[in-house]
Amino acid sequence: MMNMLLTSFFLGVGLLVHLVCLGDMEPSKEEKRPAGEAEVAQGNELNIVQTFKGAFSGVTQAKNVVINKKEDWENLWKEVHSLTLPPPPVPDIDFSKYTVLATFSGQKPTGGYGVSIPKVVKKDKEILVFVENKEPSRDAMIIQAITAPYCMVVVPKIEDEKIVQWQMTPKAEGGKP
């Protein structure tokens, strides 16, 4: 009887871990926000129209990218999803109206890492892109797989990529800066 209870317990825990890991293995998470007439939301904060993010990217080096051309977007999308079979179709973006800002954390030894772009602000003649990094807490139950977190956002057109300044927040455990 005791063996049956232990077996049931471990099967339940195993199933729970499996479900948690499957949720973390989502290849690309897409968020859409309504694109309004106003180019700027809340004063100088640019409206983030769409967000693409995930933990498993083909981009293994940490970097930040500004995309203003369709061909550059298609190449980046293919690189990001080079580990996904079949890769998802490239989202259609009108680069006469929008710019893509992308940040990549680089390769990480386990799950639990993440990156996001919570806001983009126009300040004088500069565009400030705020990037938040997340690390797993020491006692977190995490997937044992190599990951490469990324976040890509679509914002109103930025004409000059030289004015983009990336503002990195300190790495936080469990997603709390």
VENVEN-V849567 format. One record per residue. N is the residue number from 0. PSI is psi as a letter, one per 20 degrees, with the letter a starting at -180 (NA if undefined). OMEGA is omega in radians with two decimals (* if undefined). Layout:
BEGIN
n = [N N]
psi = [PSI PSI]
omega = [OMEGA OMEGA]
END
This chain:
BEGIN
n = [0 1 2 3 4 5 6 7 8 9 10 11 12 13 14 15 16 17 18 19 20 21 22 23 24 25 26 27 28 29 30 31 32 33 34 35 36 37 38 39 40 41 42 43 44 45 46 47 48 49 50 51 52 53 54 55 56 57 58 59 60 61 62 63 64 65 66 67 68 69 70 71 72 73 74 75 76 77 78 79 80 81 82 83 84 85 86 87 88 89 90 91 92 93 94 95 96 97 98 99 100 101 102 103 104 105 106 107 108 109 110 111 112 113 114 115 116 117 118 119 120 121 122 123 124 125 126 127 128 129 130 131 132 133 134 135 136 137 138 139 140 141 142 143 144 145 146 147 148 149 150 151 152 153 154 155 156 157 158 159 160 161 162 163 164 165 166 167 168 169 170 171 172 173 174 175 176]
psi = [g g h h g g g g g h g g g g g g g g g g g h h i j p h p p p p p q p o r h p h p q m d j p q p o h q p p q r i n q i o i q p r q q p p j q g h h g g g g g h g g k i i p p q q q q p q p p n i i h r q p p p q p i r p q i r a i q r q q n h q p p o o d j q o p o p p p q p q q q h j q o q p m q p r n q q p p q p r q p o h o i i i p p p o p q q p q p j j o NA]
omega = [-3.14 3.12 3.14 3.10 3.12 3.12 3.12 3.13 -3.10 3.06 3.10 3.11 3.12 3.11 3.12 3.11 3.13 3.14 3.09 -3.14 3.11 3.10 -3.13 -3.05 3.13 -3.03 -3.11 3.12 -3.08 3.06 3.08 3.04 -3.12 3.10 -3.13 3.10 -3.09 3.12 -3.05 3.09 3.09 3.09 -3.08 -3.14 3.13 3.12 3.03 -3.02 -3.07 3.13 3.03 3.14 3.12 -3.10 -3.06 -3.11 3.02 3.12 -3.02 3.11 3.08 3.11 3.06 -3.04 3.01 -3.09 3.10 -3.11 -3.12 -3.11 3.07 3.11 3.14 3.12 3.13 3.14 3.13 3.12 3.14 -3.05 -3.13 3.13 -3.09 3.12 -0.19 3.13 3.10 3.13 3.14 3.10 3.14 3.13 3.12 -3.07 2.99 -3.12 -2.98 3.05 3.04 3.04 -3.07 3.06 -3.10 -3.12 -3.01 -3.07 3.13 -3.03 -3.10 2.99 3.11 3.09 3.11 3.10 3.10 3.04 -3.07 3.13 3.09 -3.02 3.03 -3.12 -3.03 -3.13 -3.14 3.01 3.13 3.12 -3.12 -3.10 3.09 3.09 3.13 3.03 3.10 3.05 -3.07 -3.09 -3.12 3.02 -3.03 3.10 3.12 -3.14 3.08 -3.13 3.09 -3.06 3.12 3.01 3.10 3.14 3.08 -3.12 3.05 -3.02 3.01 -3.03 -3.02 -3.09 3.11 -3.13 -3.12 3.10 -3.11 -3.13 -3.10 3.06 3.08 3.11 -3.12 3.05 3.07 3.05 3.14 -3.12 *]
END
